[in-house]
Amino acid sequence: MAHRLLVRRFWTLTVKDIRRLPASTTVSSSCSFSTSLQSATPRLSFLSPARTLPRSLPHTSRREVSFNVQDHEDFTERVINSELPVLVDFHAQWCGPCKILGPRLEKAVAKQKGRVAMAKVDIDDHTDLAIEYGVSAVPTVIAMRGGDVIDQFVGIKDDDQLDSFVSKLIGQ
């Protein structure tokens, strides 16, 4: 029974599991197991110095186009005190038009290549912010620069209107 469990564990090892094995793992031409629990480490024949495991591609970090506001303090720090102009997307999880507008807005912001940021505020989680900025319907998008409201719109816009809205924020 113990042999079956060890064989099953060996065959279900992932590459990540194998990489975590100590470097002192003995290399042999066969895979042997012991019935003793103390020496239950398998000998892995495929981990020879001549044959190494393929490395995964390096993770390229890309700058996020938008961020979710966590609380009022986060909003103050990342939106009001931001050096960049910020689009604030007031939305709700239950709002169908919000689900359509969000990705379009992120695409329009991404086209600006870091010249504008986008903050997403869920009105159900942050009712105080929605009231403070006079949000009575979702989706509402407010353009802010230096803590001041520059422009805003309510509802869905097409891609060209969103591009002009974002570029107008940067151009002012």
C-alpha distance (Angstrom), angle and dihedral (degrees) to the residues before:
residue distance angle dihedral
M1 . . .
A2 3.80 . .
H3 3.81 89.7 .
R4 3.80 91.5 54.8
L5 3.79 92.3 50.2
L6 3.79 91.8 49.5
V7 3.79 92.7 47.2
R8 3.79 90.9 48.5
R9 3.81 90.8 48.9
F10 3.80 91.1 49.2
W11 3.79 94.4 51.0
T12 3.81 92.6 47.6
L13 3.80 94.2 52.5
T14 3.76 112.1 125.2
V15 3.78 125.6 -145.6
K16 3.80 88.5 -104.3
D17 3.82 90.4 55.2
I18 3.80 91.2 49.7
R19 3.80 92.3 50.0
R20 3.81 89.7 54.4
L21 3.82 92.4 58.0
P22 3.80 113.9 108.4
A23 3.78 116.3 -95.1
S24 3.79 89.9 -120.5
T25 3.83 92.4 69.3
T26 3.79 106.8 135.4
V27 3.77 115.9 -113.6
S28 3.79 117.7 -144.7
S29 3.75 138.0 158.2
S30 3.79 93.4 -108.8
C31 3.74 138.4 41.1
S32 3.77 111.1 -117.3
F33 3.76 131.5 178.0
S34 3.76 132.6 -162.1
T35 3.77 126.6 -144.5
S36 3.78 89.5 -137.5
L37 3.80 113.0 93.9
Q38 3.82 91.7 -141.4
S39 3.79 94.4 61.5
A40 3.78 98.1 35.8
T41 3.81 93.8 122.8
P42 3.81 108.9 121.7
R43 3.77 120.0 -129.8
L44 3.75 107.1 -123.5
S45 3.78 113.5 -148.6
F46 3.79 95.0 -174.2
L47 3.81 93.7 62.1
S48 3.77 98.1 77.4
P49 3.80 120.5 143.6
A50 3.81 90.2 -113.6
R51 3.80 92.0 55.3
T52 3.75 115.5 47.7
L53 3.74 127.2 179.2
P54 3.80 115.7 -96.9
R55 3.76 112.8 -98.6
S56 3.74 119.4 -124.5
L57 3.77 118.4 -117.1
P58 3.76 113.9 -91.5
H59 3.77 113.7 -98.1
T60 3.75 109.1 -113.4
S61 3.74 109.8 -149.5
R62 3.73 114.5 -140.5
R63 3.72 122.7 -164.2
E64 3.75 112.1 -105.9
V65 3.78 114.9 -114.7
S66 3.79 94.5 -149.5
F67 3.77 140.9 15.7
N68 3.79 136.1 -156.4
V69 3.78 116.3 -117.4
Q70 3.81 109.9 -122.6
D71 3.83 102.0 -167.6
H72 3.80 142.8 -28.1
E73 3.81 92.4 -77.2
D74 3.82 90.8 51.9
F75 3.81 89.6 49.4
T76 3.80 90.9 52.0
E77 3.79 93.0 47.7
R78 3.81 99.8 42.7
V79 3.82 102.3 31.1
I80 3.79 112.1 23.5
N81 3.83 95.1 36.6
S82 3.82 94.1 39.1
E83 3.78 118.6 126.3
L84 3.80 89.1 -150.2
P85 3.78 124.7 68.3
V86 3.81 109.1 -100.0
L87 3.79 132.1 -150.2
V88 3.79 110.4 -149.9
D89 3.80 113.4 -154.3
F90 3.81 110.5 -160.2
H91 3.82 105.5 -162.4
A92 3.81 143.7 148.9
Q93 3.81 132.0 -137.8
W94 3.82 91.8 -125.2
C95 3.82 93.9 50.8
G96 3.82 114.1 104.8
P97 3.83 96.5 -165.9
C98 3.83 89.0 50.0
K99 3.80 89.9 58.5
I100 3.80 89.3 53.5
L101 3.81 97.0 44.0
G102 3.84 97.6 44.9
P103 3.82 98.2 68.5
R104 3.81 92.0 40.8
L105 3.78 90.7 52.1
E106 3.81 91.6 47.8
K107 3.81 89.3 51.8
A108 3.81 91.6 51.3
V109 3.81 90.7 49.1
A110 3.83 91.8 46.8
K111 3.82 89.8 56.1
Q112 3.81 88.2 63.5
K113 3.83 90.6 63.3
G114 3.79 99.7 -138.5
R115 3.80 99.6 -34.9
V116 3.80 91.8 111.0
A117 3.81 134.4 30.6
M118 3.79 129.7 -147.3
A119 3.79 125.7 -143.6
K120 3.80 121.1 -165.7
V121 3.79 117.6 -151.4
D122 3.80 120.5 -171.4
I123 3.81 104.8 -147.9
D124 3.80 92.5 -152.4
D125 3.81 91.1 58.1
H126 3.82 96.7 36.9
T127 3.78 106.2 34.5
D128 3.81 90.6 151.7
L129 3.81 91.6 62.2
A130 3.80 91.9 46.5
I131 3.80 91.0 52.3
E132 3.81 92.4 44.6
Y133 3.81 91.4 55.4
G134 3.80 96.0 40.8
V135 3.80 97.1 -112.9
S136 3.79 107.8 170.5
A137 3.82 99.2 159.2
V138 3.77 136.1 27.1
P139 2.92 137.8 -94.6
T140 3.79 94.5 42.2
V141 3.80 119.7 162.5
I142 3.79 120.0 -163.7
A143 3.81 122.7 -169.4
M144 3.81 112.9 -146.5
R145 3.77 133.9 -176.3
G146 3.80 123.1 -179.6
G147 3.79 90.8 -8.9
D148 3.82 93.2 -56.1
V149 3.81 124.6 115.7
I150 3.82 107.6 -119.4
D151 3.81 101.9 174.5
Q152 3.79 141.5 -22.2
F153 3.79 144.2 -171.1
V154 3.79 138.1 -167.3
G155 3.81 124.6 -141.6
I156 3.77 134.4 11.9
K157 3.79 124.5 -32.0
D158 3.79 128.1 -172.2
D159 3.80 121.7 -111.6
D160 3.82 95.7 -95.6
Q161 3.81 92.2 51.1
L162 3.82 90.3 48.9
D163 3.80 91.9 49.6
S164 3.80 91.7 51.2
F165 3.82 91.4 45.6
V166 3.83 91.3 53.1
S167 3.80 94.7 43.0
K168 3.81 90.3 48.8
L169 3.80 88.6 55.9
I170 3.79 91.4 52.4
G171 3.82 94.4 42.9
Q172 3.78 96.2 55.3
